[in-house]
Amino acid sequence: MTPIRPDWPAPARVRAFSTTRAGGLSEAPYAGLNLATHVGDDPARVARNRALLRDQAGLPEEPLWLEQVHGCVVADDTAAPGCRADAAVSLRPGRVCAVLTADCLPLLLCDREGTRVAAVHAGWRGLADGVIERAVAALAIAPSRLLAWLGPAIGPDAFEVGPEVRERFVDLDPAAADAFRRGRDDRWLADLFVLARQRLVGAGVTAVYGGDLCTHIDPQRFFSYRRDGVTGRQASLIWLDPTAAASTGDPEHV
């Protein structure tokens, strides 16, 4: 397993990373570390992949795997595994929030003191419906105290959408036009990273990192639904280390 760790100044108590497809026991078209049970892969292989993830990453407990539905429901510390949600927040040390993606944007959030974390599955539908704003609100802290990291997602040179998608975002915020450029025929190329940054800033979160890893162009590292159709899913995970104390101040000035 070769995790990708956020390039953000989070306190040491916050543990976070995204997986790649490297390692794991799944076979083509899910070859590698597929962590999703809903894509047609052998359930036994997925279970072994999840066990590898737990062991190699030293997770304090089984992640809260969600049934993701491209919505904006946020699971909290009372949620049961497999609940229908597209984001999870936690204030409990050891609770591992996780989202699965293969082109949609995984977004990780924490506060500067290391008292709360969140993982968000942000496809274009969730972005438009307010999943980021819902997750920020669920963290119940001043948004200026939050850090955000944008994980691997389909990049702006590969994410082609119809005019109705652009219209949806521009109707919500005219500045969203900056996230689209002309593609083929009447199609548009959309930048999920720009859209997410805009929604974060609009919600009061200005310390935003990442947003430079494209799943579509890197088949060696990432699963991509747009590229391959039938494929696996990588995970983005975040939790509070139960053996570490919360910080009393900023990890660094941002």
Secondary structure, 3 states (H helix, E strand, C coil): CCCECCCCCCCCCEEEEECCCCCCCECCCCCECCCCCCCCCCHHHHHHHHHHHHHHHCCCCCCECCECCCCCCEECCCCCCCCECCEEEECCCCCCEEEEECCCEEEEEEECCCCCEEEEEECHHHHHHCHHHHHHHHCCCCHHHEEEEECCECCCCCCEECHHHHHHHHHHCHHHHHHEEECCCCCEEECHHHHHHHHHHHCCCCEEEECCCECCCCCCCCCCHHHHCCCCCEEEEEEECCCCCCCCCCCCCC
